[in-house]
Amino acid sequence: MAEKGSDLFYDVCCDICEEKNVNKQAMFYCQKCSKGLCDDCLGLHKQFFTKHVAYGREEMDKWPSTTKSFDDMQFCLHHPDRLIEMYCEDHGKLCCSMCHFHEHRPCIKLVLIKDKSQAFHDAGEFHKICATITNVQQELKTAIDDTQEFLKKLQGSYDKAYDEIKVFRQKINDILDELERSTIYSLETLLQTMKQSLKTDTDKCSKATNGLKKISDAITNIKTDQNDLSFIAYQRASEMVSHADNILKELTVHRSTVVTFKSNPSIDETLSGFRCLGDIKCAEKQLENNKNTILKCSNKSLYDIRSASDNVTCEIRGIWELPGGEILIADNNNKRVKLLDTQYKVVTHTDCWSHPWDMCSISPTEVAVTVGVYARINTVQFLIVNNRQIVKGRELKIIHNCHGIAHFNGSLFITSLTALYQYTLAGQLVKKIYEDTSGNFT
């Protein structure tokens, strides 16, 4: 169901809004009323039915098991008031009369539902869909389980990265602590050296003071007639005064010295230049698959990919799936590349000048196809898919046999019958990677 002017469709709609010809998704379900309720109608329902319990979508087990009636299935999704009457085999779509008028008038293969349904039941496809649904449900369950397991691994990788950050930070702390200890040790060593020097100067001053006191006392006791002793005392006193002056000069120099610290600007500049401790990124981890696991084909289907203008039996040499689910195939025998829709019906094709051998994706809408004849002319043809049409692009001339092709990181890797070459997207040969001439097809 959809709201007016909307293409949204819901598994359960609000019954109250539907009576007003407005389609809104039911977010609650009342078992007593057997009605679905949207957010807006829930409040009104609570006012009138105070004892009724409305169950939200987190309790879907309390909702009706069949959320869409068979009658609803017969109506067109795009035109809800119209019954489905036709099936377009060109597009694999169910159609009402409005769909036919607006979108499928050019289509050739329009079949009435009653005609299509008989052939459908005769082929037993209806019973096959149940098995397909079961398989897809199992695949979805496996995908959910794998996602839950991946979430646990993702959390584990986060915890590991977090611990590594803490360990790295502690390592930086240890380095800084060691630098700090070394710097403080140098500071303390310098301080002790300066203290020892000042202590030595203090001892010299004390010794000089004691000497000057003694010579001063001696001069005081010399008598006036003791000329020789006076002269000797004078000379010694002069020497001691001169020595004291030198000590005082040295003290002046030492007292002007102070301890300073100048930080290493390289450390500050380096640390300030970092925005974080390292790079944080999502790294793709190789899935741990058992290399001995045997791959099994779950199902196989046959489809007719012939075009009306094909001259011979089709031979698929290359295949590629586009983002929208369409398929490109290289039909080698008919010298053409065909575009299939999601129902594997041929939509269009483009002819090649010779046999196409392989193809690879260049972008979501562009592929490269190897085209050529043994030991003669060889090319790489670029094709663009746009609006269900194939448009030819540029073409590269290759001087050797040209068969297999792959694209990776802006380079083309092309195989001949015996060698592997690397080219730029512009067609310039980069190098020959490998060659084995022991046989014709190595």
C-alpha positions in Angstrom: 0.0 0.0 0.0 1.2 3.5 -0.6 0.4 7.0 0.5 -1.3 9.4 -2.0 1.3 10.6 -4.5 3.8 8.0 -3.4 5.2 4.7 -4.9 5.8 3.2 -1.4 4.2 -0.1 -0.7 3.6 -1.6 2.7 3.1 -5.1 4.0 0.3 -3.9 6.3 -1.5 -0.6 5.9 -3.4 1.5 8.4 -7.1 0.3 8.0 -8.5 3.6 9.4 -6.5 5.7 6.9 -7.4 3.3 4.1 -11.1 3.9 4.7 -10.3 7.6 4.0 -8.6 6.5 0.7 -5.2 7.4 2.3 -2.5 4.7 2.3 -0.1 4.7 5.2 2.0 2.0 6.8 0.7 0.4 9.9 3.1 0.6 12.8 0.8 -1.1 15.4 -1.8 -3.9 15.3 -4.8 -4.3 17.6 -5.9 -8.0 17.8 -9.4 -7.1 19.3 -10.1 -4.7 16.4 -8.2 -6.8 13.8 -6.9 -3.5 12.5 -3.6 -2.0 11.6 -2.8 1.5 12.9 -0.4 4.2 11.9 1.3 6.5 14.4 -1.4 9.2 14.0 -4.4 6.8 14.4 -2.9 5.1 17.4 -3.6 8.0 19.7 -7.3 8.2 18.6 -7.6 4.4 19.1 -6.3 4.7 22.6 -8.9 7.3 23.5 -11.9 5.2 22.3 -10.5 1.8 23.3 -8.6 2.2 26.6 -8.5 -1.5 27.3 -7.3 -2.6 23.9 -3.6 -3.4 23.5 -1.8 -2.3 20.3 1.3 -4.3 19.4 4.2 -2.6 17.7 6.5 -4.0 15.0 8.9 -5.3 17.6 6.2 -7.8 18.4 5.3 -9.0 14.9 4.5 -12.5 16.3 1.3 -10.9 17.6 0.3 -9.6 14.2 -1.6 -11.7 11.6 0.5 -14.2 9.8 -0.9 -13.2 6.4 -0.2 -9.6 5.8 -1.4 -9.3 2.3 -4.6 -10.8 1.0 -4.9 -12.7 -2.3 -7.2 -9.9 -3.5 -4.4 -7.4 -3.0 -2.1 -9.4 -5.2 -4.5 -9.1 -8.2 -4.1 -5.3 -8.2 -1.3 -3.4 -9.9 1.4 -2.0 -7.6 1.7 1.2 -9.6 -2.0 1.7 -10.1 -3.7 0.1 -7.0 -7.2 0.6 -8.4 -6.5 -1.5 -11.5 -6.4 -5.3 -11.9 -3.4 -7.0 -13.4 -4.4 -8.2 -16.9 -1.2 -8.7 -18.9 2.4 -9.9 -18.6 5.1 -8.2 -20.7 7.7 -10.8 -21.7 10.0 -8.1 -23.1 10.5 -6.6 -19.6 9.3 -9.4 -17.4 6.7 -7.2 -15.8 3.1 -7.6 -14.7 0.9 -4.9 -16.2 -2.5 -3.4 -15.9 -4.3 -1.5 -18.6 -2.7 1.8 -17.4 0.8 0.2 -17.5 0.1 -0.9 -21.0 -1.0 2.5 -22.1 1.8 4.5 -20.5 4.8 2.2 -20.5 4.4 -0.9 -22.6 2.7 0.2 -25.8 5.8 -0.4 -27.9 6.3 -3.9 -26.5 5.7 -6.8 -28.8 5.5 -9.7 -26.4 2.4 -8.8 -24.3 0.5 -11.8 -23.1 -2.8 -12.0 -21.2 -2.5 -13.4 -17.7 -5.0 -16.2 -18.4 -2.9 -17.4 -21.4 0.4 -17.0 -19.6 -0.8 -18.7 -16.4 -1.8 -21.9 -18.2 1.6 -22.3 -19.8 3.2 -21.3 -16.5 1.4 -24.1 -14.6 2.1 -26.6 -17.4 5.9 -25.9 -16.9 5.6 -26.5 -13.2 7.3 -23.1 -12.4 4.8 -22.3 -9.6 6.0 -25.3 -7.5 9.7 -24.4 -8.2 9.3 -21.0 -6.7 8.7 -22.4 -3.2 12.0 -24.2 -3.3 13.6 -21.0 -4.6 12.1 -19.0 -1.8 13.3 -21.6 0.8 16.9 -21.4 -0.7 16.9 -17.6 -0.7 15.5 -17.5 2.9 18.3 -19.8 3.9 20.9 -17.6 2.1 19.5 -14.5 3.9 19.6 -16.3 7.2 23.2 -17.3 6.5 24.0 -13.7 5.5 22.5 -12.4 8.8 24.5 -15.0 10.8 27.6 -14.1 8.9 26.9 -10.4 9.5 26.5 -11.0 13.2 29.8 -12.9 13.3 31.4 -10.1 11.4 30.1 -7.6 13.9 31.8 -9.6 16.6 35.1 -9.6 14.6 34.7 -5.9 13.9 34.3 -5.2 17.6 37.3 -7.4 18.3 39.4 -5.5 15.7 38.3 -2.2 17.4 39.3 -3.5 20.8 42.7 -4.6 19.4 43.3 -1.2 17.7 42.3 0.6 20.9 44.8 -1.4 23.0 47.5 -0.8 20.4 46.8 3.0 20.6 47.1 2.8 24.4 50.4 0.7 24.2 51.8 3.2 21.6 50.8 6.1 23.9 52.5 4.4 26.8 55.6 3.9 24.7 55.6 7.7 23.9 55.1 8.4 27.6 58.1 6.1 28.5 60.3 8.0 25.9 59.2 11.4 27.3 59.8 10.2 30.9 63.3 9.1 30.0 63.9 12.4 28.3 62.6 14.2 31.4 64.8 12.1 33.7 67.9 12.8 31.6 67.2 16.5 31.4 66.6 16.8 35.2 69.8 14.8 35.8 71.7 17.4 33.7 70.0 20.2 35.7 70.9 18.6 39.1 74.5 17.9 38.0 74.9 21.5 36.9 73.4 22.8 40.2 75.8 20.6 42.2 78.7 21.8 40.2 77.7 25.5 40.7 77.2 24.9 44.5 80.6 23.2 44.8 82.2 26.1 43.0 80.5 28.6 45.3 81.4 26.6 48.4 85.0 26.7 47.2 84.8 30.5 46.8 83.3 30.7 50.3 86.2 28.7 51.8 88.7 30.9 50.0 86.9 34.0 51.5 87.0 32.5 55.0 90.7 31.6 54.7 91.5 35.1 53.3 89.5 36.7 56.1 91.4 34.7 58.8 94.8 35.6 57.1 94.0 39.3 57.0 92.9 39.2 60.6 96.2 37.6 61.7 98.3 40.0 59.7 96.3 43.0 61.0 96.9 41.8 64.6 100.6 41.4 63.8 100.9 44.9 62.4 99.2 46.3 65.4 101.8 44.7 67.7 104.9 45.8 65.7 106.9 48.6 67.4 107.8 51.8 65.6 111.5 51.0 65.7 111.1 47.6 64.1 111.6 48.8 60.5 112.5 45.5 59.0 109.6 43.7 60.5 107.3 46.5 59.5 108.4 46.2 55.9 107.9 42.4 55.8 104.5 42.7 57.4 103.6 45.4 54.9 104.5 43.2 51.9 102.7 40.2 53.2 99.6 42.3 54.0 99.8 43.8 50.4 99.9 40.3 48.9 97.0 39.1 51.0 94.9 42.1 50.1 95.7 41.6 46.4 94.8 37.9 46.8 91.5 38.9 48.5 90.7 41.3 45.7 91.1 38.5 43.1 88.8 36.3 45.2 86.2 39.1 45.3 86.4 39.6 41.5 85.8 35.8 41.0 82.9 35.9 43.4 81.3 38.8 41.3 81.5 36.6 38.2 80.1 33.5 39.8 77.2 35.4 41.5 76.0 36.6 38.1 75.5 33.1 36.9 72.0 31.5 37.0 70.5 28.2 35.8 68.1 28.4 32.8 66.2 25.9 30.7 65.6 26.2 27.0 63.3 23.6 25.5 64.3 21.7 22.3 62.1 23.4 19.6 62.3 20.4 17.3 60.4 18.3 19.8 57.6 20.9 20.1 57.4 21.4 16.4 57.4 17.7 15.6 54.7 16.8 18.1 52.6 19.9 17.1 52.8 18.7 13.5 51.0 15.5 14.2 47.2 15.4 14.2 47.0 12.0 15.7 49.1 9.1 16.8 48.6 7.1 13.5 46.3 6.3 10.6 42.8 4.9 11.2 41.4 3.1 8.2 39.2 0.2 7.2 41.5 -2.5 5.9 40.0 -5.3 3.9 40.7 -8.6 5.4 41.0 -11.7 3.3 38.1 -14.0 4.1 39.3 -17.2 5.8 37.9 -19.7 3.4 39.0 -23.3 3.3 41.1 -23.7 0.2 40.0 -27.3 -0.1 36.3 -26.4 -0.1 34.6 -27.8 -3.2 32.3 -25.3 -4.9 28.9 -26.6 -5.8 26.3 -25.4 -8.2 23.0 -24.9 -6.4 20.8 -24.7 -9.5 21.0 -24.3 -13.2 18.6 -22.7 -15.8 18.6 -22.5 -19.6 17.8 -19.3 -21.4 17.4 -18.5 -25.1 19.8 -15.7 -26.0 19.3 -15.9 -29.7 18.5 -12.8 -31.7 16.3 -12.9 -34.8 19.3 -11.9 -37.0 21.7 -14.5 -35.7 23.3 -16.6 -38.5 24.7 -19.4 -36.4 24.5 -21.1 -33.0 25.5 -18.7 -30.2 28.8 -19.3 -28.4 29.3 -17.3 -25.2 33.0 -16.4 -24.8 32.8 -13.5 -22.3 30.1 -12.4 -19.8 29.8 -9.5 -17.4 27.0 -8.4 -15.0 26.2 -4.7 -14.8 25.3 -2.9 -11.5 21.6 -2.9 -12.4 21.5 -6.7 -12.9 21.7 -6.6 -16.7 24.1 -9.0 -18.4 26.5 -8.4 -21.3 27.7 -11.4 -23.3 30.2 -11.8 -26.1 28.7 -14.1 -28.7 31.8 -15.2 -30.5 30.1 -17.1 -33.4 27.8 -14.3 -34.4 30.4 -11.6 -33.9 28.3 -9.5 -31.6 27.9 -8.3 -28.0 24.4 -8.7 -26.6 22.7 -7.0 -23.7 20.3 -9.1 -21.6 17.8 -7.7 -19.1 17.3 -9.1 -15.6 15.0 -11.9 -17.1 17.9 -12.8 -19.5 16.0 -11.6 -22.5 18.0 -10.0 -25.3 17.3 -6.3 -25.2 19.8 -5.1 -27.9 23.1 -6.0 -29.4 26.0 -4.4 -31.3 28.0 -6.1 -34.1 31.8 -6.4 -33.9 34.1 -6.3 -36.9 35.4 -9.8 -35.9 35.0 -12.4 -33.2 34.8 -11.1 -29.6 36.8 -13.2 -27.2 36.5 -11.7 -23.7 35.4 -8.6 -21.8 36.1 -6.8 -18.5 34.6 -3.9 -16.7 36.2 -0.4 -16.9 33.5 1.5 -15.0 29.9 0.7 -13.9 28.7 1.5 -17.5 31.8 0.8 -19.7 33.4 -2.5 -20.7 36.4 -3.4 -22.8 36.1 -6.3 -25.3 38.9 -8.1 -27.1 38.2 -8.6 -30.8 40.4 -10.2 -33.4 41.5 -13.0 -35.7 44.4 -15.4 -35.0 47.8 -13.7 -35.9 46.2 -11.0 -37.9 44.4 -7.8 -36.7 43.5 -7.5 -33.0 41.7 -4.7 -31.1 40.2 -3.8 -27.8 36.8 -2.3 -28.3 35.3 -0.1 -25.5 31.5 -0.3 -25.2 29.2 2.0 -23.1 25.8 0.8 -21.9 23.3 3.6 -21.5 19.5 3.5 -21.4 19.4 -0.2 -22.5 21.5 0.7 -25.5 25.1 -0.3 -26.4 27.2 2.5 -27.7 30.7 1.9 -29.3 33.5 4.0 -27.9 37.2 4.2 -28.7 39.2 1.3 -30.1 42.8 0.2 -29.4 45.0 -1.5 -31.9 46.9 -4.5 -30.5 49.9 -5.9 -32.4 49.7 -9.4 -30.9 47.0 -12.0 -30.5 44.3 -10.6 -28.2 42.1 -13.0 -26.2 41.7 -12.7 -22.4 41.4 -9.2 -20.7 41.2 -7.8 -17.2 41.2 -4.3 -15.7 43.0 -3.4 -12.4 44.1 0.0 -11.0 43.9 1.8 -14.3 45.8 -0.9 -16.3 44.7 -3.5 -18.8 46.0 -7.0 -18.7 45.7 -8.8 -22.0 46.6 -12.3 -22.9 47.7 -13.6 -26.2 47.9 -17.4 -26.8 51.3 -17.6 -25.1 51.9 -14.4 -23.1 50.5 -11.8 -20.7 50.9 -8.1 -21.4 50.2 -4.9 -19.4 48.8 -1.9 -21.1 47.6 1.6 -20.1 44.0 2.5 -20.7 45.3 4.7 -23.6 46.7 1.6 -25.3 50.4 2.1 -24.5 52.3 -1.1 -23.9 53.8 -1.1 -20.4 55.6 -4.4 -20.4 55.4 -8.1 -21.2 54.8 -9.8 -17.8 55.1 -13.4 -18.7 55.6 -15.7 -21.8 55.6 -19.4 -22.3 56.3 -20.6 -25.9 56.5 -24.3 -25.1 53.1 -24.8 -26.8 50.5 -23.0 -29.0 48.0 -22.4 -26.1 50.0 -21.9 -22.9 
